[in-house]
Amino acid sequence: MKRDDKRYWKITLRLLGVILVIWIFVSLGLSIIFAQELNIIKLGGYPLGFWFAQQGSIFTFIALIFVYAWIMNRIDRKFDVHEE
């Protein structure tokens, strides 16, 4: 494996790790672990902890998909492995 290949995979796996940590924090942390503390805040008439459990984690997951695709396109272009 060439040096650039190792660097490409290192950057790609780091990005995946960061995105997974964000997703776990939002879906598990904000929805379950910190829900009682977040329920003090209301969003659209509903407690924020409940909102994250029902909708926030899904919206975050969808946003992370778009962020991942955008960043991976930039990484692919940088290492000249894009599909165009």
MOMOPE-V448768 format. One record per backbone hydrogen bond with DSSP energy under -1.0 kcal/mol. CO is the residue of the C=O (numbers start at 1). NH is the residue of the N-H. Records with the same first field share a line. If there is no record, write none. Layout:
CO->NH ; NH
This chain:
2->6
3->7
4->8
5->9
6->10
7->11
8->12
9->13
10->14
11->15
12->16
13->17
14->18
15->19
16->20
17->21
18->22
19->23
20->24
21->25
22->26
23->27
24->28 ; 29
25->30
28->32 ; 33
29->34
34->38
35->39
38->41
41->48
43->46
46->43
47->51
48->52
49->53
50->54
51->55 ; 56
52->57
55->59
56->60
57->61
58->62
59->63
60->64
61->65
62->66
63->67
64->68
65->69
66->70
67->71
68->72
69->73
70->74
71->75
72->76
73->77
74->78
75->79
76->81
